[in-house]
Amino acid sequence: MKIKVQLSMVLNLDKCIGCHTCSIPCKNVWTNRQGAEYMWFNNVETKPGIGYPKEWENQAIHKGGWTRDKGELRLKAGGRIHKASRIFHNPDLPIIDDYYEPWDYDYESLISAPGKKHQPAIHPRSQLTGEPMDITWGPNWEDDLAGVCETGVRDSNFSGLDHAIYLSFKQVFMFYLPRLCEHCLNPACVASCPSGAMYKRDEDGIVLVDQERCRGWRYCVSGCPYKKVYFNWKTGRSEKCIFCYPRLEAGLTTLCAHSCVGRIRYVGVVLYDADRIQEAAGATTDREIYPSHLDLLCDPSDPETIAAARSQGIPEQVLAAARRSPVYLLAKTWRLALPLHPEFRTLPMVWYIPPLSPMEALAENQDIMAAVDNLRIPVRYLANLLTAGDEAPVRLALRRLAAVRAYMRSVRVENKAGEAIAASVGLDSASILKMYDLLAIARLEDRFVLPTASHPDKSPLHGIQGCGGFPERR
């Protein structure tokens, strides 16, 4: 057993309001320079839709992630020899139009325009060429279902569903999907990089790009199935989400999580068995990957896990943080949070709690299972998004979310504990109440449980004052 540490995140899609507040601080801090105009390390997509960049989920086009070929795990885009033969021609690479050509305006012309009878107008100009341009796509082009009648047909999550039914006016559904780098346990971007510039930090699992070693081959861009690695056209280097590691090392959470007004994000440490990564990623069928992924995550309270972690030099403050981790509770203990497209076989470590939608049956105190079957958002769509088409884990998560609502209604409105409600989803009252506390009213220190970095002598890295004058978390 080789115990490794992974910083991870859970996003509760049941609470996301699509305000994009998470995207703005990330953009302002990490991608506010020339060459990074089109980069959104964190973006919020509206589902259904093809997303940003266009059709990033369709690996028949982009060939990102891994595939199981003759019993072995291989990069879908091919190995080193195949890549070397196409080093100057990568047809799997997204083009700028798949993202959008960034633009601005000549605002000075509004100030300097001579007097005239009509209000002066300005036209968009490309930030890449400086020439006038017509705007045909953008990072939020599908926001709130805008244009979904045109693009929704190409949403790969409609597999097994009649998209025409669910895109009609009376049947259409919508939810928001915030996305960032998944900081995978088996990252295809790292395996695709010819120069070795992409790497996964040993101490916390964050995937980064060494700007000194990057040679701009861009195979990391095409290799990432989530399309969260970007090419900086100005510097000729690749860039990506860094999980705000300078903040994490000071005990502060990521900017996207800290700024989230809906409080949908949870950040914490999980422990996993690195010796079993190939076994999990190489599961025989796509639907077996999610259970194998869960099996990788080690119980931080298990004496055997603790002993192995200590023997391998994992600091005590990390083990303490792992025992309080909201990510482990939501993903492994309660099975509420699910991985995004596990069929890509990268073992992503950003997890999503599926959204409930209006349920008349639950309001009428009918059976919880019947309520889940009558969701406006089809369970099959969520399963295609989160569990490679397996509806059982999604149904379990949705039933437990519905049970929390029904249980708290029984306590607050009917003045009685709904023991039968808890039992119907395999939980007890204590678990339901703890779930409610974390999902609904948790304090910041319960949603973000982070250890600070340490010196080899295990003393806190930043002392009492923390980093940059911020107080260190205790």
C-alpha positions in Angstrom: 0.0 0.0 0.0 1.5 3.3 -1.1 -0.5 6.1 0.5 -0.6 9.4 -1.3 -2.2 12.7 -0.5 -4.7 14.5 -2.9 -6.3 17.9 -2.4 -9.8 17.6 -3.8 -13.0 19.5 -4.3 -16.7 18.8 -4.3 -19.3 21.0 -6.0 -22.9 20.8 -5.0 -24.8 21.3 -8.3 -28.1 21.4 -6.3 -27.1 24.8 -5.0 -25.3 26.4 -8.0 -27.1 29.5 -9.2 -24.9 30.2 -12.2 -23.7 33.6 -11.1 -20.2 33.1 -12.4 -18.8 34.7 -9.3 -16.3 31.9 -9.0 -14.9 32.6 -12.5 -14.2 36.3 -12.0 -11.5 36.2 -9.2 -9.8 33.3 -10.9 -9.7 35.3 -14.2 -8.5 38.5 -12.5 -5.7 36.8 -10.6 -4.4 34.0 -12.9 -5.2 34.9 -16.5 -5.2 38.7 -16.7 -2.3 39.1 -19.2 -1.8 39.1 -22.9 -1.9 35.6 -24.4 -4.4 34.4 -21.8 -7.4 36.4 -22.8 -9.5 33.3 -23.8 -8.4 31.2 -20.8 -10.9 30.4 -18.1 -9.4 28.1 -15.6 -12.8 28.1 -13.9 -15.9 28.5 -16.0 -19.6 27.8 -15.5 -21.5 26.0 -18.2 -25.3 25.6 -18.6 -26.5 22.1 -19.3 -27.7 20.9 -21.7 -25.3 22.3 -24.2 -21.9 21.6 -25.8 -19.9 23.6 -23.4 -16.6 25.4 -23.6 -14.6 24.7 -25.7 -17.2 23.4 -28.2 -18.0 19.7 -27.6 -15.2 19.1 -25.1 -17.0 16.0 -24.0 -17.0 14.3 -27.4 -13.8 12.3 -27.4 -14.6 10.9 -30.9 -13.5 14.4 -32.0 -10.8 15.4 -29.5 -9.5 11.9 -28.6 -8.6 13.0 -25.0 -8.1 10.7 -22.0 -7.4 7.0 -22.0 -8.9 3.9 -23.6 -8.6 0.2 -22.8 -7.1 -1.5 -25.8 -6.4 -5.3 -25.7 -6.6 -5.3 -21.9 -4.1 -2.5 -21.6 -4.5 1.2 -20.7 -3.5 3.5 -23.6 -3.8 7.1 -24.4 -6.7 7.6 -26.8 -4.6 9.9 -29.0 -1.8 7.4 -29.3 1.6 6.8 -27.7 4.9 8.6 -28.1 5.8 7.1 -31.5 2.4 8.0 -32.9 2.7 11.6 -31.5 6.2 12.0 -32.8 5.0 11.2 -36.3 2.5 14.0 -36.1 4.5 16.5 -34.0 3.8 19.3 -36.5 0.2 18.3 -37.2 -2.2 17.5 -34.4 -5.7 17.2 -35.8 -7.1 16.5 -32.4 -6.2 20.0 -31.1 -9.1 22.4 -30.5 -8.8 25.6 -32.7 -9.4 29.1 -31.4 -12.9 29.1 -32.8 -13.8 26.2 -30.5 -13.1 28.5 -27.6 -13.6 32.0 -29.0 -11.5 34.7 -30.5 -11.0 37.2 -27.7 -12.0 40.7 -28.5 -12.1 44.2 -27.1 -13.2 47.7 -28.3 -11.5 50.9 -29.3 -13.0 52.9 -26.4 -10.8 55.9 -27.2 -12.8 56.5 -30.4 -15.8 57.3 -28.2 -13.9 60.0 -26.4 -12.2 61.5 -29.4 -15.0 61.2 -31.9 -16.0 64.6 -33.4 -19.4 66.1 -32.9 -22.1 64.5 -34.9 -25.9 64.1 -35.0 -25.8 60.4 -34.0 -24.2 58.5 -31.0 -20.8 57.2 -32.1 -20.5 53.4 -32.3 -17.6 51.1 -31.9 -17.1 47.6 -33.3 -15.3 44.6 -31.8 -11.7 44.0 -32.8 -9.7 40.8 -32.3 -7.2 40.8 -29.5 -5.2 38.3 -31.6 -4.9 40.3 -34.8 -6.2 43.7 -33.9 -8.5 43.5 -36.9 -12.3 44.1 -36.8 -14.3 40.9 -36.3 -17.8 39.5 -36.0 -18.6 37.8 -32.7 -20.0 34.3 -33.3 -19.1 32.4 -30.0 -18.0 33.1 -26.5 -17.3 31.3 -23.2 -20.9 31.8 -22.0 -22.7 31.6 -25.3 -25.1 29.0 -24.1 -25.7 30.6 -20.7 -29.2 29.9 -19.4 -30.0 27.8 -22.5 -29.3 30.5 -25.0 -29.0 28.9 -28.4 -29.5 25.4 -27.0 -32.1 24.7 -29.6 -29.2 24.8 -32.1 -26.3 23.4 -30.0 -28.1 20.9 -27.7 -28.4 18.3 -30.5 -24.6 17.8 -30.2 -24.6 17.4 -26.4 -23.2 13.9 -25.9 -25.0 13.4 -22.6 -28.2 12.8 -24.5 -26.9 9.4 -25.4 -29.8 6.9 -24.9 -32.3 9.8 -24.7 -34.5 11.5 -27.4 -33.0 15.0 -27.3 -35.9 16.4 -29.3 -38.2 15.7 -26.3 -36.0 17.3 -23.7 -35.2 20.3 -25.9 -38.8 21.1 -26.5 -40.2 24.2 -24.7 -42.4 22.3 -22.2 -39.9 19.6 -21.4 -36.6 21.5 -21.4 -34.5 21.3 -18.2 -31.4 23.3 -17.1 -28.7 23.2 -14.5 -25.3 24.8 -14.1 -22.0 22.9 -14.3 -18.9 24.8 -12.9 -15.7 23.3 -14.3 -12.0 23.5 -13.4 -9.0 21.2 -13.8 -9.8 17.8 -12.3 -6.3 17.3 -10.9 -6.7 13.6 -11.8 -5.0 10.7 -10.2 -4.2 9.3 -13.7 -3.8 12.6 -15.7 -3.7 12.1 -19.5 -2.2 15.6 -19.9 0.9 14.5 -17.9 1.3 11.3 -19.9 0.9 13.2 -23.2 3.6 15.8 -22.6 6.7 15.0 -24.7 8.9 17.4 -22.7 7.9 16.3 -19.2 6.8 19.8 -18.3 3.5 18.6 -16.9 3.7 17.0 -13.5 1.7 16.0 -10.5 3.0 17.4 -7.2 4.0 14.6 -4.9 2.9 16.3 -1.7 -0.7 17.2 -2.6 -1.5 15.8 -6.1 -2.0 19.2 -7.8 -1.2 19.0 -11.5 1.0 21.8 -12.8 3.0 23.0 -15.8 6.7 23.7 -15.5 7.0 26.9 -17.6 10.7 26.5 -18.0 10.5 23.0 -19.5 7.3 23.5 -21.6 8.1 23.6 -25.3 4.6 24.4 -26.6 3.9 21.0 -28.2 0.3 21.3 -27.0 -0.2 17.5 -26.7 -1.3 18.2 -23.1 -4.2 20.3 -24.5 -5.4 17.6 -26.8 -4.7 14.8 -24.2 -6.8 16.4 -21.5 -10.4 15.2 -22.0 -11.8 18.0 -20.0 -9.9 20.6 -22.1 -8.7 22.5 -19.1 -5.1 23.0 -20.4 -4.7 26.1 -22.5 -2.0 27.3 -24.9 -0.7 30.9 -24.3 -0.2 32.2 -27.8 2.0 35.0 -26.5 4.5 33.0 -24.5 4.2 29.7 -26.4 3.6 27.8 -23.2 0.8 25.8 -21.8 -1.1 27.0 -18.7 -3.8 25.6 -16.5 -5.6 25.8 -13.1 -3.0 25.6 -10.3 -5.7 24.9 -7.6 -4.5 28.2 -6.0 -1.6 26.3 -4.4 0.1 29.5 -3.0 -3.1 30.1 -1.0 -3.5 26.5 0.0 0.0 26.4 1.4 -1.0 29.3 3.7 -4.1 27.4 4.8 -6.5 29.5 2.6 -8.9 27.9 0.2 -9.0 28.4 -3.6 -10.3 31.7 -5.0 -13.3 30.0 -6.7 -14.4 28.3 -3.5 -13.8 31.3 -1.3 -15.8 33.6 -3.6 -18.8 31.2 -4.2 -21.9 33.0 -3.0 -24.0 29.8 -3.1 -21.5 28.0 -0.8 -21.5 25.0 -3.1 -17.8 24.1 -2.9 -16.0 21.9 -0.4 -12.2 21.5 -0.4 -10.3 18.9 1.6 -7.6 16.2 1.7 -8.2 12.6 0.7 -5.7 9.7 1.0 -5.5 7.1 -1.8 -3.6 4.0 -2.6 -1.3 4.9 -5.5 -0.4 1.2 -6.1 -4.0 0.6 -7.4 -4.3 3.5 -9.9 -3.6 1.4 -12.9 -6.1 -1.3 -11.7 -8.8 1.3 -11.2 -8.2 3.2 -14.4 -8.0 0.0 -16.4 -11.3 -1.4 -15.2 -12.9 -3.8 -17.8 -15.9 -1.7 -18.5 -16.6 2.1 -18.2 -19.2 1.5 -15.5 -16.7 -0.4 -13.3 -14.4 2.6 -13.2 -16.4 4.7 -10.6 -16.6 1.8 -8.0 -12.9 1.1 -8.6 -12.2 4.8 -8.2 -13.9 4.9 -4.8 -12.0 1.8 -3.7 -8.8 3.8 -4.2 -9.8 6.3 -1.5 -8.5 5.1 1.9 -10.3 5.5 5.2 -8.3 8.2 7.1 -9.5 6.8 10.4 -8.4 3.2 9.6 -5.4 2.2 11.8 -3.7 0.4 9.0 -4.0 3.4 6.7 -2.7 5.7 9.4 0.3 3.5 10.1 1.1 3.2 6.4 0.8 7.0 6.0 3.1 7.7 8.9 5.7 5.2 7.8 5.8 7.0 4.4 6.3 10.4 6.0 2.9 12.0 5.6 2.7 14.8 8.3 0.3 14.5 11.2 -1.5 17.8 10.3 -2.3 16.2 6.9 -3.7 13.1 8.5 -5.8 15.2 10.9 -7.2 17.2 7.9 -8.0 14.0 6.1 -10.0 12.7 9.0 -12.1 15.9 8.9 -12.3 16.1 5.1 -15.7 17.0 3.7 -14.7 15.5 0.4 -14.3 12.0 1.9 -17.6 12.3 3.6 -19.5 13.4 0.5 -17.8 11.2 -2.0 -17.0 8.0 -0.2 -19.0 7.8 3.1 -22.4 9.1 1.9 -21.9 8.5 -1.9 -23.4 11.9 -2.7 -20.6 13.3 -4.9 -19.7 11.7 -8.2 -16.8 12.1 -10.6 -17.2 13.9 -14.0 -17.1 11.5 -16.9 -15.2 8.6 -15.3 -15.2 6.9 -18.7 -12.3 9.1 -19.6 -10.3 6.9 -17.2 -8.2 9.8 -15.7 -9.7 9.3 -12.2 -10.8 12.9 -11.7 -10.7 14.4 -8.2 -13.2 17.2 -8.6 -16.6 15.6 -7.6 -20.1 16.7 -8.2 -23.3 16.3 -6.2 -26.1 15.9 -8.8 -28.9 18.4 -8.8 -32.4 17.7 -7.7 -35.2 19.4 -9.7 -38.8 20.2 -8.7 -40.5 17.2 -7.3 -44.3 17.3 -6.9 -44.4 13.8 -5.4 -42.0 14.7 -2.6 -44.1 17.8 -1.8 -47.1 15.6 -1.5 -45.3 13.3 1.0 -45.2 10.4 -1.5 -42.4 7.8 -1.8 -38.9 9.3 -2.2 -38.1 6.8 -5.0 -41.2 7.9 -6.9 -40.1 11.5 -6.5 -36.7 10.7 -8.0 -38.3 8.9 -10.9 -40.3 12.1 -11.6 -37.4 14.5 -11.8 -37.5 17.1 -14.5 -33.8 16.5 -15.2 -33.6 12.9 -16.6 -31.6 10.6 -14.4 -30.1 9.1 -17.5 -28.7 12.5 -18.5 -27.0 12.8 -15.1 -25.7 9.3 -15.3 -24.1 10.0 -18.7 -22.5 13.0 -17.2 -21.3 11.6 -13.9 -21.2 7.7 -13.9 -20.6 6.5 -17.4 -24.3 5.9 -17.9 -24.8 3.8 -14.7 -28.0 5.2 -13.1 -27.8 3.4 -9.8 -25.2 5.6 -8.1 -27.1 8.7 -9.3 -30.4 7.4 -8.0 -28.8 6.7 -4.6 -27.3 10.2 -4.4 -30.6 11.8 -5.5 -32.7 9.7 -3.1 -30.4 10.7 -0.2 -30.6 14.4 -1.1 -34.4 14.0 -1.3 -34.4 12.2 2.1 -32.6 15.1 3.7 -35.3 17.4 2.6 -38.1 15.1 3.6 -36.5 14.4 7.0 -36.0 18.0 7.9 -39.6 18.8 6.8 -40.8 16.1 9.1 -38.8 17.6 12.0 -39.5 21.3 11.4 -43.1 21.1 10.1 -44.6 17.9 11.5 -42.5 18.0 14.8 -41.5 14.3 14.5 -38.3 12.6 13.5 -38.6 10.7 10.2 -36.7 7.6 11.2 -38.4 5.6 8.3 -37.2 8.3 5.8 -33.6 7.8 6.9 -33.8 4.1 6.9 -35.3 4.1 3.4 -32.0 5.4 2.0 -29.7 3.3 4.2 -28.9 6.0 6.8 -29.8 6.8 10.3 -31.1 10.1 11.8 -27.6 11.1 13.0 -26.2 10.8 9.5 -29.1 12.7 8.0 -28.6 15.6 10.4 -24.9 15.6 9.8 -25.5 15.7 6.1 -27.9 18.6 6.5 -25.4 20.5 8.6 -22.7 20.1 5.9 -24.9 20.7 2.9 -27.0 23.6 4.2 -25.5 25.5 7.2 -21.8 24.5 7.4 -19.4 27.1 8.5 -16.3 28.0 6.4 -14.0 25.9 8.6 -16.2 22.8 8.0 -16.4 23.3 4.2 -12.6 24.0 3.7 -10.4 21.7 5.8 -6.8 22.3 4.7 -3.5 21.5 6.3 -0.7 24.1 6.0 2.5 23.1 4.3 5.4 22.2 6.6 9.2 22.1 6.8 10.9 18.7 7.1 10.8 19.2 10.8 7.0 19.3 10.6 6.8 22.9 11.9 4.3 25.2 10.2 5.8 26.7 7.1 4.5 30.3 7.6 4.7 30.6 11.3 2.0 32.4 13.3 1.5 35.2 10.9 0.7 33.0 7.9 1.5 34.1 4.3 1.2 37.7 3.2 -0.2 38.8 6.5 -3.1 36.4 6.5 -3.6 34.5 9.7 -2.8 30.8 9.6 -5.6 28.4 9.9 -5.7 26.2 13.0 
